[in-house]
């Protein structure tokens, strides 16, 4: 009984420390999961309202939406949502 209690206590302290040490990299968010969570009406696209909902800076989120909406149809497909932002080329 004491050994199992000791093992449980050890696991409670060691596992979180080990997980925190890891390789120092943060876990990347899963774009598919985020897309599904934001797609409130479950139509397979994100409207500007769905995309910007909960954003700390609505203006900045609106600009990000416009950049991602490559076909300018007012909604983001999963591919548009997952696409990495394009960096501006320096002249």
C-alpha positions as semicolon CSV with decimal commas, in nm:
position;residue;x (nm);y (nm);z (nm)
1;X;0,000;0,000;0,000
2;X;0,278;0,242;0,091
3;X;0,464;0,165;-0,230
4;X;0,161;0,235;-0,450
5;X;0,089;0,557;-0,262
6;X;0,451;0,659;-0,302
7;X;0,442;0,581;-0,674
8;X;0,125;0,786;-0,715
9;X;0,277;1,083;-0,532
10;X;0,596;1,056;-0,735
11;X;0,399;1,048;-1,060
12;X;0,200;1,353;-0,954
13;X;0,519;1,557;-0,917
14;X;0,758;1,408;-1,171
15;X;0,531;1,381;-1,474
16;X;0,435;1,750;-1,484
17;X;0,800;1,849;-1,441
18;X;0,908;1,613;-1,716
19;X;0,636;1,741;-1,949
20;X;0,733;2,101;-1,874
21;X;1,096;2,034;-1,959
22;X;1,023;1,860;-2,290
23;X;1,227;1,988;-2,580
24;X;1,143;2,351;-2,506
25;X;0,905;2,377;-2,802
26;X;0,546;2,479;-2,759
27;X;0,282;2,246;-2,893
28;X;0,151;2,384;-3,222
29;X;-0,223;2,436;-3,244
30;X;-0,407;2,203;-3,480
31;X;-0,554;2,416;-3,764
32;X;-0,824;2,159;-3,843
33;X;-0,950;2,160;-3,485
34;X;-0,944;2,539;-3,466
35;X;-1,130;2,566;-3,797
36;X;-1,402;2,324;-3,684
37;X;-1,438;2,504;-3,352
38;X;-1,471;2,847;-3,518
39;X;-1,714;2,721;-3,787
40;X;-2,025;2,796;-3,578
41;X;-2,279;2,720;-3,853
42;X;-2,089;2,408;-3,965
43;X;-2,104;2,503;-4,335
44;X;-1,738;2,417;-4,395
45;X;-1,631;2,781;-4,431
46;X;-1,546;3,064;-4,194
47;X;-1,724;3,395;-4,233
48;X;-1,548;3,711;-4,123
49;X;-1,766;3,712;-3,811
50;X;-1,671;3,352;-3,725
51;X;-1,302;3,422;-3,790
52;X;-1,286;3,739;-3,581
53;X;-1,508;3,623;-3,293
54;X;-1,313;3,633;-2,967
55;X;-1,019;3,822;-3,117
56;X;-0,843;4,066;-2,885
57;X;-0,799;4,312;-3,172
58;X;-1,095;4,301;-3,412
59;X;-0,935;4,539;-3,662
60;X;-0,619;4,331;-3,686
61;X;-0,824;4,009;-3,714
62;X;-1,029;4,167;-3,994
63;X;-0,713;4,254;-4,185
64;X;-0,583;3,898;-4,137
65;X;-0,915;3,764;-4,269
66;X;-0,891;3,984;-4,581
67;X;-0,535;3,863;-4,649
68;X;-0,633;3,498;-4,612
69;X;-0,946;3,533;-4,831
70;X;-0,752;3,488;-5,156
71;X;-1,060;3,454;-5,380
72;X;-1,238;3,748;-5,210
73;X;-1,563;3,556;-5,164
74;X;-1,611;3,674;-4,805
75;X;-1,541;3,336;-4,649
76;X;-1,242;3,118;-4,578
77;X;-1,213;2,764;-4,699
78;X;-1,011;2,520;-4,488
79;X;-0,721;2,559;-4,734
80;X;-0,728;2,940;-4,711
81;X;-0,746;2,919;-4,331
82;X;-0,448;2,681;-4,305
83;X;-0,230;2,865;-4,558
84;X;0,072;3,027;-4,402
85;X;0,077;3,406;-4,418
86;X;0,288;3,539;-4,701
87;X;0,568;3,769;-4,596
88;X;0,611;4,092;-4,786
89;X;0,913;4,097;-5,013
90;X;1,159;4,375;-4,950
91;X;1,231;4,594;-5,253
